[in-house]
Amino acid sequence: MFTMSRRGLLASAAVAAGFGLNNKKLAFVNPAHAETSLEPTNGFYKYKVGSIEVTAVYDGIWRKPHDPTFIKNASVEETKTALAIAGLTTEFVPIPLTVIVLKIGDRHIMVDAGSGVGQWQANATNLPANMKAAGIDRSQINTILVSHFHPDHVWGLMEKGTNAPVFPNAELIVNSTEYKWWTEPGRVEKLAEGRRAAGKRIADVFPT
């Protein structure tokens, strides 16, 4: 049975307003099923969900050092064993960084923006080239849905050094709770020392 809380309804209304849907009748559709790949490659992967074309674009790998507090229900040794069974390196936890682009009609909607070339992980530099290989020009991106403000999700919005917008034609849609948390006065000083540089950049770039 479908249920929706008041909070969920308000959040949905905010998203609908962002897409210009707030004056349209609400309709429920049957579940969509992913179709076979349109164009699988090493740098991107395309498939369809109903009429929506989905492109998963590879940015790079976060080589996360082993940390006993990172995976709550498994020790470092158990993590290494699982990685070995999967045929992966055991030297670190390999976490792939991927950005999703949705083509809905003539609109291109990006979910997060990656970590930015040379701005977070040394080997997370592949997004621009792989977007180009997938036939997606950054000027085509109409909307970017920002899930949260961690560097691997928002540094790709800004050029390194200048903070100039990488996607100048895109509307940004951000969760209000996430946005208010990061941009409230005094937030930078409340952050742990290692996160203050990121917090300051967010405070400097995003309007309050």
N, C-alpha and C positions, 0 to 999 in steps of 0.2 A: 504494500500500500504506500502511495506517495504521501509524504508529509513534509511540511515546511514550517520552520519556526519564524517568529516575527523578525528575528535578527537576519535569518536567511532571506526572508522576503525583502527586507530593506536592502540587503547587499545586492540581491538580484535586481532590484529596482534601480540601484545606482549604476550597475553595469549596463542595464537596459537603456538608461538615460544616456550613458556614454556612447552607445551605439545608435542613438536616435530611435529607440524602439518603445519609448515610454508611452506613446500614443497609439500603439497597435494592440490588437486583441491577442491575449495569451492563448497559445495553442500547445497541446501536448502531442508529441509524435512518437511513433514506435521506436524501439531501440535501434541504433545504427550499428552496422557490423563492418569491420575493416575488410577491405577487399585486398586482393593480391597486389604485390608491389608494382608500381608503375615504372620505376627506374632505380633499382638498387645499385649503389656504388660504395666505394670505401669512404667517401667524404660526406655523403648524404643518403637519405633513404626516403623515397616517396611512396605513399599509399593513400587510399581514399577511405573515408568514413562517410557513407552516404554520398552527398554531393560535395563534401568538403575535401579538398586536396591537402594532405598533411605532408610536410617535409621536415624530417628530423635532420638537423645539420650538426655535424661533429665539430666541436671547438678544440678539444684536447683532453688530456688526462690529468687529474689531480693525483699526484703521487703522495698520498697521505701517509706520513710515518706511522708506524704501529704505536698505538696508545691504549693502554689497558682500560681507560675510561671511555673510549670512543664507541665500542660495541658493548652494550650493557650486559648481554646475556652470553657472551663468549670471551674467553681469555685470548691473549695474543697468540698462544700456541694453537688453540682451536681455530682461530682465524687463519693462521698460516696453513694448517692442515686442509681447511676448506678451499683455500686458494689453490693449493697444490693439486687437490682432486679435480678442480675446475681447469687445470692446465695453465694457471696464471702465476705470475711472479709472487714469491713470498717475501720479497725485500721490503715491500710497502703495500698499502691497500690501494689498488688502482680504481679510482672513481672517475668514470667518463663524464665529460661535460658536454651537454647537448642542448641545442636551442631548437624549439619547435616553431615553424611558420605555417599558419593556416591560410589557405586561399579559399575565400568564401565569395563567390561571384567574382567581382573585379577588385575585391579588397584583399590586402595582405596583412595578416595579424600575427605579430610575433609574440611568443610567450617567453619573457625575459630576454636579455640581450647579450648574454655571455660575459666573459671576464675581461674583454678588451685585450688587444695585442700588446704583449709585454707588460701588462699591468698587474697581473696576479700570479699565475703559474707560468714558468718559463716555456713550457711546451704547449700552452693553451693559446695558440696563435693561428689556428686553422679556420676560424669562422668566416672571415672575409672571403678567402679563396674558395671555400666550400659553398658559400652562398652564391658566389658568382658561377661556380660549376653547376649549381642546381638551377641556374637561370633566374635568380632572385637578385635584383638590384636594390641596394639599400634605400634608394629614393622611392621605391615602390611600397615600402612599409608604411601603412596608414595608421596602425595602432600597435602599441606595445603594452601587453599586460605584464605588470611587474608583480611577481609573487611576494618577494621580500627584498630587502636592501643589502644582502650580502654581496661581497665583491664579484663572485662568479655569476651573479645575476644582473648587476647594474653597471659594473665598470665598463662594459661594452657599449653603454649609452654615450660615453664621453671619450674624446681623443686624449691620448696620453700627453700630459704636460700642459695642455691648453684648456681642457674640459669642454672644448667645442662639441656640439651635438653630432654624433655619428649618423643619426637618423633624423635629419632636420624636418622632414615632413610628417613625422609620426606624432600622434596624440598618445600621451601616457595615461594609463589607467592604473591606479595604485590603491591598495586597501587602505582605508582611512586610519585604521588603528596602527598599522605598520608605519604609515607616513607620519602620524602625529608623534609616535614614540621616538622616531629618529630625529625629528626636526624640533622637538620641544626645547625651549630655552634651558641651557644648562645640561643638556644630554651628554655632550662630549665629555664634560668633567666627571660624569657619573660612570662612564665606560671604563672597563679594565684598560690598563696602560697599552696593551697590544692592539686594542681596537680603536684607540682615540684618533689615529690618523685617518682611518676609514670614516669614523663619525664626523670628523671635521670636514672631510671632502663632501660628504652628503649634505652637511649643514651649509657649506659654502655654495653648492651647486643647485640644490633643490630649494625653490622658494618656500617661505613660511607664511 
